């Protein structure tokens, strides 16, 4: 893995974590709780993988 892909992966991972945290906070505000955190975590991981694959595709 070259440095360009590593940097893009870190950016995608940061974005995925941000999506997870924001979704989880929205869930807590709305009172959905743990189920929303689980959904947000899955959504964040999927978003991270999709973004990484899209940015690293030649």
BELFENRA-V639063 format. One record per residue. N is the residue number from 1. RES is the residue in three letters. OMEGA is omega in whole degrees, -180 to 180 (999 if undefined). NEAR is the number of other ideal C-beta (glycine too) atoms within 12 Angstrom. Layout:
BEGIN
n->N res->RES omega->OMEGA near->NEAR
n->N res->RES omega->OMEGA near->NEAR
END
This chain:
BEGIN
n->1 res->UNK omega->178 near->11
n->2 res->UNK omega->-174 near->9
n->3 res->UNK omega->179 near->9
n->4 res->UNK omega->178 near->13
n->5 res->UNK omega->178 near->17
n->6 res->UNK omega->180 near->15
n->7 res->UNK omega->179 near->16
n->8 res->UNK omega->179 near->22
n->9 res->UNK omega->178 near->23
n->10 res->UNK omega->178 near->19
n->11 res->UNK omega->179 near->20
n->12 res->UNK omega->179 near->27
n->13 res->UNK omega->178 near->22
n->14 res->UNK omega->178 near->19
n->15 res->UNK omega->178 near->26
n->16 res->UNK omega->178 near->27
n->17 res->UNK omega->179 near->22
n->18 res->UNK omega->178 near->20
n->19 res->UNK omega->-180 near->26
n->20 res->UNK omega->-178 near->27
n->21 res->UNK omega->-179 near->20
n->22 res->UNK omega->179 near->20
n->23 res->UNK omega->179 near->28
n->24 res->UNK omega->178 near->26
n->25 res->UNK omega->176 near->17
n->26 res->UNK omega->178 near->19
n->27 res->UNK omega->179 near->22
n->28 res->UNK omega->179 near->17
n->29 res->UNK omega->-179 near->12
n->30 res->UNK omega->178 near->14
n->31 res->UNK omega->180 near->10
n->32 res->UNK omega->172 near->17
n->33 res->UNK omega->-168 near->16
n->34 res->UNK omega->180 near->13
n->35 res->UNK omega->179 near->16
n->36 res->UNK omega->177 near->23
n->37 res->UNK omega->179 near->22
n->38 res->UNK omega->179 near->17
n->39 res->UNK omega->180 near->20
n->40 res->UNK omega->178 near->29
n->41 res->UNK omega->178 near->22
n->42 res->UNK omega->180 near->19
n->43 res->UNK omega->179 near->26
n->44 res->UNK omega->179 near->27
n->45 res->UNK omega->179 near->22
n->46 res->UNK omega->179 near->20
n->47 res->UNK omega->179 near->25
n->48 res->UNK omega->-180 near->27
n->49 res->UNK omega->180 near->19
n->50 res->UNK omega->-179 near->18
n->51 res->UNK omega->-179 near->25
n->52 res->UNK omega->180 near->25
n->53 res->UNK omega->-178 near->16
n->54 res->UNK omega->-178 near->16
n->55 res->UNK omega->-177 near->21
n->56 res->UNK omega->179 near->19
n->57 res->UNK omega->-176 near->10
n->58 res->UNK omega->999 near->7
END
